[in-house]
Amino acid sequence: MRIGDIASAMGKGLFAGAVGTAAMTISSTIEQKARGRDPSMTPAEAAGKVLPIEPEEGKEEQLSTLVHLAYGTAWGAPRGLLSLLGLRVPPPRRSISPRSGVGPCSCCRSCGSPRR
């Protein structure tokens, strides 16, 4: 394993983290507007607890979005390194059930899935 391999894996991870975080941000913004709820300030509040920052009045939402994007993107680097080491995410164990929408039930056979 060369330094170039490590840098490439981290770069790919950062890119994937940015794209994934942007997609999640877009979908949550659509959901937020559709339901008429206020944006989450949790990322800005968390940043204020660990960093010496405090957003200006009226800029809390911008700070929250920036922290959210930075956090999601930054997690891409270690994920890229894990991939380089051959560690893969296991496939999902459950699929979407057309009847319930949440996955095959384990308590009965009404959805057609075998008991687990």
C-alpha positions in Angstrom: 0.0 0.0 0.0 1.5 3.3 -1.1 0.8 6.8 0.0 -0.9 7.5 -3.3 -3.4 4.6 -2.6 -4.2 6.1 0.8 -4.7 9.6 -0.6 -6.8 8.3 -3.4 -9.0 6.3 -1.0 -9.4 9.3 1.3 -10.2 11.5 -1.7 -12.8 9.1 -3.0 -14.3 8.9 0.5 -14.5 12.6 0.9 -16.2 13.0 -2.5 -18.7 10.2 -1.6 -19.3 11.8 1.8 -20.0 15.2 0.2 -22.3 13.8 -2.4 -24.2 11.6 0.1 -24.5 14.5 2.6 -25.7 16.8 -0.1 -28.4 14.3 -1.2 -29.5 13.8 2.4 -29.6 17.6 2.9 -31.7 18.1 -0.2 -34.2 15.4 0.8 -34.5 16.6 4.4 -35.0 20.2 3.2 -37.8 19.0 0.9 -39.4 17.1 3.8 -39.0 20.0 6.2 -40.7 22.4 3.8 -43.5 19.9 2.9 -44.3 19.4 6.6 -43.8 23.1 7.5 -41.4 22.4 10.3 -38.4 24.6 11.3 -34.9 23.6 10.3 -32.8 21.7 12.8 -30.3 23.7 14.8 -28.7 20.6 16.4 -25.5 20.7 14.3 -24.9 24.4 15.2 -25.6 23.7 18.8 -23.2 20.8 18.8 -20.5 22.9 17.2 -21.0 25.6 19.8 -20.3 23.0 22.5 -17.0 21.8 21.1 -15.7 24.8 19.3 -15.3 28.4 20.4 -17.9 29.7 18.0 -21.3 31.3 18.3 -23.3 32.2 15.2 -24.4 35.8 14.6 -28.1 36.5 15.2 -30.1 35.2 12.2 -27.2 33.0 10.9 -27.9 29.9 13.0 -29.4 28.0 10.0 -26.4 28.7 7.8 -24.0 27.5 10.5 -26.1 24.4 11.1 -26.0 23.6 7.4 -22.3 24.2 7.1 -21.5 22.0 10.2 -23.8 19.3 8.8 -22.1 19.3 5.4 -18.6 19.3 7.0 -19.4 16.5 9.4 -20.9 14.3 6.7 -18.1 15.0 4.2 -15.4 14.4 6.8 -16.7 10.9 7.7 -16.0 10.0 4.0 -12.2 10.0 4.6 -12.2 7.1 7.2 -14.8 5.3 5.2 -12.5 5.5 2.1 -9.7 4.1 4.2 -11.8 1.2 5.5 -12.7 0.4 1.9 -9.0 0.4 0.9 -8.4 -2.1 3.7 -11.0 -4.4 2.2 -13.6 -3.8 4.9 -17.1 -3.6 3.3 -20.5 -2.7 4.6 -22.6 -5.8 4.9 -25.7 -6.0 2.7 -29.0 -5.1 4.3 -30.7 -8.0 5.9 -34.3 -6.8 5.3 -36.1 -5.6 2.2 -39.0 -3.3 1.8 -42.3 -5.1 2.2 -45.1 -4.0 -0.2 -47.7 -4.5 2.6 -46.2 -2.7 5.5 -43.5 -0.6 3.9 -41.0 -1.3 6.7 -39.7 -4.8 5.9 -40.8 -8.4 6.2 -42.4 -9.1 9.5 -40.9 -11.7 11.8 -44.0 -12.5 13.8 -46.3 -14.0 11.1 -46.4 -14.9 7.5 -49.0 -12.4 6.4 -46.5 -10.5 4.3 -45.3 -13.7 2.6 -41.9 -13.8 4.2 -40.6 -16.9 6.1 -40.1 -16.7 9.9 -36.6 -15.7 10.9 
